């Protein structure tokens, strides 16, 4: 790959920061994540200033739910104001994700656009029923105010957005949902080419696409990411993106990864040459479940060499992973598997946790979440222990730590539903989990794919109305 000079004074370089999946308003087992989000956003503001970025792309799932609390919205809009103040030429592009309410994000879009902030919560339609493509086409300018790239900002595509394909026949290798999404991205790319001609832009101008979707060959965090577009069988192939696109900035998966086998190289700030677009998830800025505690949470910095006309992807890009500092320790004891109750205290001692101070301010920190570590205890028991939580809390007494979750394993025995039910908190369950468990109990088998897909469609229609 051609080495890209990082001298940002050159008008031939366009620097973009790519982030996604903030999930503002998220609570982990009832604990607010606001402190961690505020730490991340303060850090991101410093990165915008230090890197002198030309653009910031936020690829969906801004909020954790379609109806986020006022505090989460306040954090979001406060960040946008500060970002524009620290870099008044910064282009900010925000798309909606599957957790977001498209209408809620779009509501202030006209006001934000006057501040240089483009928000695309969902697809909108013209009077003739066609998609308003012009709204999705956003020029990205360099420090000299010249257009250096076109961004095609595609928000999360819902089933209702898919083109009508009645009369067409589909096989297992030609799924109508995948075909519909592919068609929309093809139309977006075609609109980008028309925009290039209209604006008289030459081939040196870069082509960036955003999206919020689930791609084939990626790593999914089962506890905090939803399989979208009707389930795991609808993971999208990389071929939906035209090979002339330089970079695809994706959201949805919480683990930073490239949609190829080069993720290890990317983390080391290098990228292997591949044909066509470089497709990448930036990942979430904080762990959203205990299964994500060891992810290398990061943002992606993309430097586009506008001089490299006629080249795409890695041939004209440099991608650098900027690791986000962890504001709060999230730990499972033990790290893998389960520990016997008699051995648990030794494992806790090995963490060398700080002692809790007795002053009132520190007690308030523990109550609100401040920077106290969050723990999951994984215990192996021979039989149910009614006073288990009290025993564990006694072991943690006096330590500056919060116990969020206790997971119990009974080795060598089939766990009855009653036992499992006692280990699961309501907030840990996704609607699909409840559906599958109810179907299993009623019919003694897993719900078939066609029934599961119908449930996904029903769930999506309900979430859209929230």
N, C-alpha and C positions, 0 to 999 in steps of 0.2 A: 504494500500500500504506500502511496506517495505520502511523504512526511508533510504535514500541514504546518506552516509557520504560525505561531500563536501571537504574532504581533497584531493586536486588534486595531491598531491605527490604520492598517491597510483596509481600504474600502472593499477589497476583494474577498474579505472574510466575513462570514455571518456566523455569529455565535448564538446558540439556542440552548436553553435549559429545559429539560423534559422531566416532569414529575406527574404523579397520578395517585389515585386511591388514598386521599387524605382521610376520608371517613370522619369528618368533623362531627362531634356529638357522640362518638362511639363510647361504649361502656364495656369494660371487660369484667364479666361476672359482677356487675353492679357498680364497678369503680369507674369514675369519670376519667377520660384521657386528656382532659383539657390542658393540664400542665404540660404534658408531653407534646401536644400539638402546638402550644404556644412557644415551647423551646425550639421545635422544628421550624416554625415560621420565622422566628427571630434569626435563626441560623440561615434560612433561605434568603432572607433580606440581605444578610451580609454577603452571601454568595452572589446575588444579583449585582451588588455594588462592586465587589472585588473582581469579578470576571468581566464586568462591563458588558453584560449580556445584551444582545439585540432583541431577543424574544424569550418569553416564558410560555411553555405549553403545559397545561394541566389537563390530563387526558381522562377525565371522568371520575365518578364517585367522590365528588367534593364532600358530600355529606353522607352520613351513615344510613340515613333513612329519608324517605320522601317528605316527611314532616319533621325536619330537624328542630331542636330547641332554639330559642332565641339566642342563647349564649353561643351556640355554634355558628349561627349566622353573623353574630357580632364579630367573632374572631375572624371569619372569612372576609367580611367587608373591610375590617380594620387593616387586614393584611394588604388588600388591594390598594387602599389609599396610601399606605406606607411604601408599597412597591413603586407606585408612580412617583412618589416624592423623591425616592432615592435614585430613580433612573427615569427621567421624564421622557426619554425616547423609547422606552421599553414597550414592545408589542406584547400584549398579554392575550392568550387564546385559551378559552375554557370550554370544554365540551361536557355534556351530561353523560353520566354512567347509568348502569342498571339500578343502582341504589338511589339515584337522584330523581326528583320530580322535575320533568322537563319544563313544565309550565312555571314552576317556582323559580328555576334558574333564569328562564327567559323573561320573566316579568320586568326586571330592571335593565334589560339588555340595551335599550336605546339610550338610557342615561349613561351606562357604563361605556358604551361605544364612543360617546363624546369625550371620554377620558382616555381613549386609546385601548380600551379593554373590550375584547370581542367575546361574547358569551353565546354558545350554541347549545341550548339545553336539549333540543330535540328537532326533528325535521318539521318544517312548516310548509304549508301548501298554498298555492296561488288559487285564484278564483276558478281557473280551468281544471283544477285538480292535480296539476303538476307540482313537483317539488320546487321550492324556491332555492335553486342552486346558487344564485348570486350571493345569498346570505352565507354560504359555506366557503366562499373563496376569499381568502385574506392575504393581502400582500405583506411580506416581511421586509422591512427596510434596514439598511446598515446605518452606521453612524453619520454618513453623509446624506441620509434621507433618500437614498436610491433603493429601488426594489431589487433585492438580491434573491428572493425566493417567493414562491406561491405556496400557501398552505391550504390544502383541502381539508376542512374541519368537519369530520363525520362524527356526529354524536352516536350514542348507543342506539342501535337499530332494533326496534320492537317489531313483533309479528305484524302489527297493523301497518307498518311502514313498507313491508315487502311487496314488490310488484305482483299484480295478479297474473297468474300463469295458468289459467284454466285452459284445458284442451291439450296441454303438454303432457307427455309421458315421462315418468322419472323411474330410474332404476336405483339400486342400492348405491351405485357410484355417482348418481346424479340427483342428490337430495334436493327437494324444492326449496327448503329453507336456505341451504348453502348456496343454491343457484340464485335465489333472490338477493341475498347479501352480496354475492359476487357481482350481480348486475348493477346494484346501487353503487358499488365502488368503481365499476367500470364507467358508469355515467359520470361520477364525480371526476374521474381522471379526464374524461372527454371534455367536461366543462372547464377544467384547468387549462387544457390546450386551447380552447376557444378564448379564454381570458388572456392567455399569453399572446395570441394573435391580435386581439382587440387592443391590448396595451402596448403592442409592438415591442415585446420582450424577446430577446434572443435566447439561444440555447444555453447560455451560461447561467441563466436564472435557475436557481434550484427548485426542486419540487418536493414538498413535504406533505405528508398525509397524517392525520390523527385518526384514532378509532378507539372503541371500547368494546372488546370482544374476546373470545376464547379461541386460541389457535392450537392447531395440531402440534404435537411434540413438545408440549410445555409442561411445567410442574405446577400442579394445583394444590392449594392449601385447603384441605377438605373441610376444616372447621369454620372458615371465615369467607370463603368465596363460593358464589353460586355458579352452578353450571348453567350458562345462559343459552338462549335460542333453543329451548326444548330439551336440554340435557347434554350429557357427555358425547352422545353420538353426533352432535352437531358442532363439534370443534371444527374450526375453519382452516382450510389449507392456505399456505403462503401464496399460492397462485392467484388469490383474489386481488392481489396488488400488482399493478403493472410494473414490469421490470425497469422501466425508465424512471420510476420514483426513486429519489435519493434516500429518504429516511421515512419510516413509518413509526410514529410515536404512539404507543399503545398503552391503554389502561385496562384493568380488571384483575390481572394476576398480581399477587402481593409479593412474589419473589422476583427480583430483578433478573431478567433473562433475555437472551436474544433468541429469535425463532430460527435457530440453527444450532450447531454443536460448538459454537465458539464462545459460550458464556465465560469460561475460565480465562480466555484471552482478554475478553472485554474488561473483566474485573482488574486485570493487570495493565489496563490502559492501552491495549493493543487490539487490533481486529484483523481477522483472517479475511483475505480476499474471497468474495463470493459474488456470483452473478446477480445483478439486479438490486432491488431495494434492500436496505438494511432495516430489518423489522425488530423492534425492541420494546420490551416492557421495562418501565423505570422501577416498578414495584412500589409498595406502600412506604411511607416514611417512618412508620412505627410498627411493631408487631401487633397484629390484631387478634391473635390467639396464641396460646402457649406453643402450638406447633410451629409458629413463625419466630420463635425466640432467637434462633441462631441464624436467621437470614442476615445478609449484609445489606441492610437498608441504605438506599442511595438515591441520588438523582443522576441523570445523564446529561453530560455537557457535549453538545455536538458543534463542531466547527466545520463549516461548509466552505470549500475553496471555490469561489465563483469563477475563478480563472480556468478551472479544469473543465472546459466546455466539451460536451460530447461524452463525458464519463458519468457514471452513476454510482450510488452506494459507497462501498469502501474505497473506491478509486478516487473520490473527491472529498471524503469525510475523515475526520478524526473524532472518535468517540472516547470520552473519558468518564469513568465512574467516580463520582465524588461521594465518599462515604459519609452518611449522616451520623453524628455523634449520638449515642444512646443516652437519653435523659434519665431513664429509670431502668434499673435492672429487673429483668423478668426471668425467673429461674424455675426449673422443675427439679424436684428432689425425689429420686435420683435423676440424673440426666437422661438415662435410658432404663426402661423396665420399671420394676417395682422394688421396694425395700421392705423388709420385715419391720413390724412396729418396734421390736426390741432393738433394732439397729438404727432407727430413725434419728435419734438424738445425736449420734455420732456424725451422721451425714449433715445435720444442721450445723453442728460445731465446725465442721470442715469448711463451711462457707465463710467463716470469720465475719459474720454480720456485726454491724455496729450496735452498741448498746443504746437503748432509747433514753433520751434526756428527760428530765422530770419537769422542765419549765413548760408553761402554758402554751407558748408559741409553738414548741415542738409537738405538743399534743394536738394542736390545731392542724399542723402539717400532716400528721398521720390521718386525721379525720378527712381532710380534703384531698389527700393523695399526693401532695408535693413530690418529693423525690424518694420516698420509701420504696425499697424493692418489693416486688409482687411475686408471691410463691404459689406453686402448685405442688402439693404433696401427693406422691404416688405410693400407696401402701398395699402390701400383700397380707391378706388375712386368711386364717383357716376357717373362721366363722364370723358372722356379723358382730360388730362392737358398738353397742348403743352409745357409749360415751366417747367415741373415737375423736370427734372434733375437740371436745374438752381436753382430752389427753394431749393432742397435738398443740393446742393453744397454750397449754401449760409449758410445753417444751420451748415455745417461742416467746414466752413471757419475758418482758424486759428488753427484747430485741426490736430495733427499728425496722420493722418489716410488716407486710400485710399478707395475711393468708387468704388467697382468693378461691382456691379450689382444692378439694380432696378427691383423688381418684382411687378407687378400691378394686383390687383384683383378687379373686378366689381361685387359686391354681387347682387344676385337676378336677374341677366340678363344672357342670353346666349351670350357668347363672340363670336363675328364674327371672321372669319379667318383673316380679315384685322387688327383687334385689337390685336389678338394673335401674328400675324406676327411682329407687331411693338415692342413686348416685347422680342423677341428672337434674340439673336446675332448669326451670322453665326457660330462662333467657338463653340457655345453651342450645335449645332446640330450634331448628329451622322448620318452617311449615312442611317441607318435603319429608323431614324425619318423622313427623307425626303421621303424615299420610302413609308412608311406607310401613310404619309400625302397626297402624290400624288395619291396613290391608293384609299384612302378615298374620295378624291375630284372627281376622275374619275368614281368610281363605287359605291359611297355612302355606303361603308361597309369596315370593316377591312380586310386586306389581309389574305386569308386562310393560314393554316399552310404549305401546300405543296408549295405554291407560295413563302411564306416567307423563307422557307428552301432553295429554289432555289436561292433566292436573297443572302442569307448568303453564299452559295457556290460560287456564282459569286464574292461577295465582298472579300472573303478569297483568291480566285485565283488572284484577282487584287493586294491585299496587299502583297502576296508572291512575286510578280514581282517587287515591289517597291525597 
